[in-house]
Amino acid sequence: MPKITFIGAGSFGFTRTVLKDLFSYPLLEGSEVTLMDIHPGRLEMARKCCQKIVDIGGYSAKIKTTLDRREALKGADAVLITILCGKTDIWQHDILIPKKYGVDINVGDTRGPAGIFRALRTIPTMLDICKDMEELCPEAIMLNYTNPMAMLCHAMQRKSFINTTGLCHSVQGTAKMLAGWAKVPFEELDYTCAGINHLAWYLELKHKNKDIYPKLQKAVSDKKEIYNEEQVRNEMFLAFGYYVTESSGHNSEYNWWFRKRSDLIKKHCTKGTGWNPGHHAYILDHYKRQDKTWEADFNKWINNPDWKDTEKAKELVRGTRHEYASAIINAYLGGDMFRFNGNVPNTGIITNLPDGACVEVPVLASRRKLQPIYVGELPMPVLPLTHLSSVNEMMAVEGCLTGDAGLVYQSIANDPLTASVLSLAEIRKMVAEMFKVNKKYLPHFKKISL
């Protein structure tokens, strides 16, 4: 009986989605599933959701819960991580302080000043989880879904031998979107996607061995509804010839072009059918609302009247396999091999990105093994932004691991959006203020002098 552990299981929307996918594999439908969270209320609701899925699906799986992380990890075969270190009242400053200085951030969970300070708070906890796994389940695979993906994975892959990769559904999600725009079946789309998390590029996009990029360029150029769906990413595509993973909301803050002036934000970041509102408070509003509505969301799901109809109930527990965690775990424990895009150390896989950087590349999962697939060079048009972001992430992680606040400042000073609106002195002042408000969450920085 495989043991599959969820750390941060109180994210019960994600937990129940992956659980349904897991049970769609015969090898896994009888698993022991252990749910762990630090929030007792959310943990209990996650348990009820998961038990409902087991009962309706008629699975032989066992659902267990615990508030003790070590108990959850003991003997695990696979561990999924979805955690957030710090409540809204602390991480809101990741967005509000830069905004005060003129750096307008939309999401702030991946890179730049907001993503870096999220990493500084989270890396110590992730390394503690790795240490527990080294003792309690050294052969297990860790699948990380927590952001900032690249910086967290880079830190863990540097400091621990645990077989770790990070997963982001933007790769398959964007591929499906592009297949729809090109009017080809997603199941028949062949692609090679590589780069770094949220800045990976579709180096090849083919249908029946025919390049569909010309068709996509025409669709984006000629059809207003398609252009408006992803204004930022479509502008980048038309400029550089390759499509990037992750949404316009995220990508607008990773570069120099879209958020450095209010007129550019108004032009590119507040219109379009697929855009999350471009103002800096969007993500704060979203999470504050979630803090208030999670119980209601749970009750709506658990009290769905469709549970009373046998056929509709079966549909509610059917897996879609949109998240690739289940297929990877199935392969890792001896099922069919599975290819996916994962976050791994760069060991010559992308030859013009730094050695050791965390890269997002094709990976083949098989029994007890994850094998990255060689990519070669990224095209020159997309290399400057990708390489700079990769180096900045490595610099921030080094600063976190060594307690060097100066490296953190230097990483943020080289962030494209930050540098496009602030001087070095202004950035230094902003970073000092961010360190001050985060002080009690960053005990690994013994001395902060910038």
N, C-alpha and C positions, 0 to 999 in steps of 0.2 A: 504494500500500500504506500504510494508516494506521499510524502509530506510536503505540502505547499503552504508557505507562510506569507501573509500580507502584513507588512509594517506600515501603519497609517491606514488601517482598514476602514476607519471612519469616513473616508472618502467613498461612501457606499455606492454612489453611482458608478464609479470606476470599478469598485470591487465586484459588484454584482454582474457588470458587463463581462469582465474577465472570467468570472466564475462560470457563467453560462458557456463561454467559449471552451474553457477547460473540460467541462463535462461532455462536450461534443466529440472528444477523443476517447475511445475505449480504454486506452492505457491509463487515463487520468480520471475517469468518471467515478472510480472508487477511492479517490484520494482522501487523506486526512488533511483538512483545510484548517489552518490555525490563523485566526484574526487577532491582530494586536493593535491597540491604539492607546493613547494617553487620556482620551476623553471617554469616560464610562458610558455616557448617554449615546454618543455616536457609535460606540462599539456595540452596544446592545442592539441598536437599530440595524447595524450591519449584519449582526448575527441573525436577526429575524428575517431580513431580506434573503440571506444565503440559505437559511433553513427552508424558507418558502420555495426557493428554486429546487432544492434537493427533494422536498416532499412532492411537489408537482411533477418533477421530472422522473421520479421513481429511482433516483440514483442511490448507490450504496455508500456514497461519501459521508464522512463524519465532519461536522462543523464544531470547532472548539474556539473559545475566546480566552484572552488573557490580557492583563495590563502589564505583564512582566515580559520585557523584550527577550531576555535570555531564555525563558521558558518557551517562547514562541519559536526561537531559532534552533533549539536543541533538536538535532537529528533531521533538520530540514533538507529536502532535495532541491528546492527552488524557493527563492525569496524575492518578493516584489516590494518595491519601496515607493510610497507616495506620501511624503511627509512635508510639513511646513514648520520651520523653526522660527518662532516668534509670531505673535498675534498681529492683527491689523494695526493695533495702536503703536507698534514699533516699526513694522515694515512700511507703513504709510510714509515715513520720513524718507525712504529711499526715493520716493517720487516728489514729495512736497519740498524738500530742501533743494534738489536740483532745479525745480520749477522756480523757486524764489530767485535763483541765480540766472534764470533764462534758459535752462535746459528742459525742454518740454518732452516728457516721456509718456508713452501711451500704455505700455504694459509693464516693462521694467523687471522681468524675471529671468533674463537670459544673459545680457552683457551690458556694458556701459556702467555708470555709477550705481544705478539701482541693482542691476544683476550682480555686480561685484560685491556689494554689501550683503546681498542675500546669500551669496556664496560664502562670505566670511562667517556668517552666523551658522551656516548649514554644514560646512565641511567637517568641523570637529565631530558632530553627531554622526555623519556618514562614516567617518573613520572609526568611531566607537562601534558602529554596527559591524564593520569589517572585522574588527578585533574579536568581537563576540563570535562571528561566523568562523574565523580561523580556529577558534577553540571548540565550538559546538557543532559546526556543520561544514568542515573545510572543503568538502567535495561539492558543495551546493553551488548552483548558479545564482547570481544576483542580477535581477532585471530592474534597473532604476528608471522611474518615470518622473522623478523630482527635478525641478529646475533650480538653478541654471545647469542644464544637462552637461555641457562640455566641461565646465570647471569642476563640477562634483566628480564626474567620471575620471577626469585627469588626476585629481587628487587621490582618489581611491586606487586607480591603476598604478600610480607611482608608489604608494605606501603599502599596498596589500597584495597578496598572491591570490585572493579570491577571484574566481572567474566571473568578471563583471562586465556588463555592457549596459548602455542606456538606449531606451526606445522612445521614438517620437513618431506619432501617427501622421505628422505632416507629410512624410515622404509618400506613403500610399494614398493619403488624402488628396494631395496635390495631383498625383498621377491620375487619380480617378477624375478630378476636375478637368484636367487637360484632355483626357480621353473623351469626356463629354463634349468639350469645345470642338475637338477634331472629329466628332461623330464616329468614333471607333469603339468597339467593345473593350472595356478595361481588361477583361481576361485575355485579350489578344495583344495587349500593349507590352512591348519589350522596352526596358529602359535601364540605363546605368546612371545612378545618382551618387554624387560624391562631393565632399567638402567638409564643413563643420556643421554642428547642429544649428538649425534654423538658417544656415547659409550654405546649404548643399545645393548642387546644381545638376540638372538633368543633362548629362553630357551626351547621351543618346536617347532619342525617343522614336521608336519604330513600330509600325504596324505591318505585319507580313513582310518584314525586312525592308520596308520603305520608310524613309525619314518623314515624320509628320510635322517637323518644325516649319516648313514653308506654309502648310495649311494653317498652323496655329498663328503664324505672323499675319496672315491674311485675315483670320477671324478677329484677332485682337485689334488690327488696324481698321477693319471695315465695320465691325459690329459694335455699336455703342454700348449695348447691354453687357457684352463680354468685357469690353475695356473697363466699364464702370464697376464690374464685379470685383476687380483687383487692381485698382488704379496704380498703386505704388509698384507692385510686382510687374504689372504690364509695362510701365514706363522703364523699369530695369530690363525687362526682356527685350523691348524694342531697341534699347540702347546697346545691350551687350550680346544679344543673340542666344542666351541660355536662360532657362526658367529656373527660379530659385524656390526652394521649399519654404514653408511657413508663411503665414498670412501677411497682408499689407500692414495690418496694425503693428505687428512685431517688426517687420522689416523697415518700416518708416523710421525707426529709432536706431538702426544699426549703421547708418551711413550719413553722409554730409548733405544730402540733396533735398529732403522733404520737410524737416521739422525745425530748421534753423531760423525761420522767420514766420510770423503769423500769417502773412499772405500766402506762403507756400503751404502751410497747414490747411488753410481755408480752401486752397485750390486742389490739393491732392489727398487730404486726410479727413475730410468731413463729408464727402459726398460718396456716392457709389452704393450699389445695392448690397454689397457684401461687407461693408466697413463697420467695424465697431467704432462708436463715436471717438473722434480724434483728440478730444481734450484730455488733459493730464489726469483728471479725476475719474475717468471711466472705470479703471480697474479697481480703484478704491470703492466706488459706488457698488460695483459688482460684488466684491467680497463682503462689504458691509451688509448688503442685501442677503447674501448667502448665510451670513451669521445669524440672521433673523428668521430665515425661512427654511432651514434644513429640516426641522421637525415636521413642518407642514408638507415639505416635499416627500419625506419618508411616508407620512400618513397617506398621502395621495396615492403613492405606489402600492403600499401594503393593503389599502382598502379599495383597490381598483375592482369595480363590479365584474370585470371580465374574468376574475379568478373563479367565479361560479360556473362559467361555461368551460367544459372540458377542453374543447378544441382551442378556444381563445387563450386559456390558461397555458396550454402547451406552447402556444406561439410566444407567450410572454417569457418563457424560460429557454427559448431556442437561441443558440449562439449564432452570431453573425461572422465571427472571426475577423472583424475589422481591426481589432488590436491583435498584434502578432505574438503577444506573450505566450498564449496557449500553444501555438504551433512550435515555438522555440523550446518550451519546456517539454513538449511531447518528443521532439527530436533529441533533446539533451538526455532524456531518460530512455531512449532506445527506439522511438518511433521513426516515422519517415523523416529524412533530412529536409531542412527548410532554409530557404534563402531569404534574407531580410536586410534592411539597412540598420546598422548598429553603430554605437559610439565606442571606439577602440583606440589603443595607442597607435600612433603612426610609426610603423616599423618599415619604412620604405614603401608603404602602400600608395600614398600620394607623394610623388617625388619632389614637388616644389612647395610643399608645406614643411614646417619644422619637424625634425625627428622627435618622437616622444609626444607630440601634440595630440590632443584628443580629436580624432577625425570621425566623420560619419560616412561610412562606406558599406558596400555590399559585404555581407558575412554569411557563411554557410554554417548552420547549426546541425550537429550530428551527435552521436552518443558521447556524452561527457566532453564535448569539444565545440569551440567556436572558432572558425577559421576565416579571417578576413581575406578578401579577394583583391588582388593587385589592381590598381587603377592607372597609375602613371601620372602624367602631368595634368594639372588643371589648365584650361585654356587661359591665355594671357588676359583677355578682357575681364575675367572674373577673379583673377589672382590677387590684385592689390588689396581689395577690401577683405577677401577671405584670409589672406596671409596676415594682414595687420590685426584682424580680430583674433586670429589664432594666437599670435604672439602676445597680445594683450591679456588673453585668458591665461596663458602660461605664466605671465608676469604676476597676475593677481593671485594665482594659486601659490606661487613661490612665496609671495608676500604673506599669505595666510599660514603656510606651513612653517615659515621661519619667524613669524611675528614682526615682519618688516613693513611698517606703515609707509615708508618711503616708496617701496615697490608698488603698493596699492595706489598711491598718488600718481606715480609715473604711468601705471596702466590706464588710469582714468584720464590723465593728461593726453594720452594718445588715442582716446576714444573719439571716433569721427564726429559724432553729434556734439559732444562736449567741446571739442576743440574748434568746432565751426562757430561757436557763439561766445566762448570765454577765453580770456588770457590765461597764461600759466599762473599768475598770481591769484586770479579769481578762482581758478580750479583748486589751487592749494587751500584757499580759504573755505571753499565748499566742502572739500574732502575732510578738512579738520572739523567742520561742523557735523558732518555725518559720523565721523568717529566719536565725537562727543556724545551724540544722542544714542549711539549703539554701545557705549562703553561697557555696561554690565553684561552685554551679550557677547563680548569679545575678550574674554579673560586671557586668551592666548597671545594678545598683544600687550606685553608687559610695559612697554614704553612707547608712547605715541608722540613723535616729534616730526613735524613736516617742514 
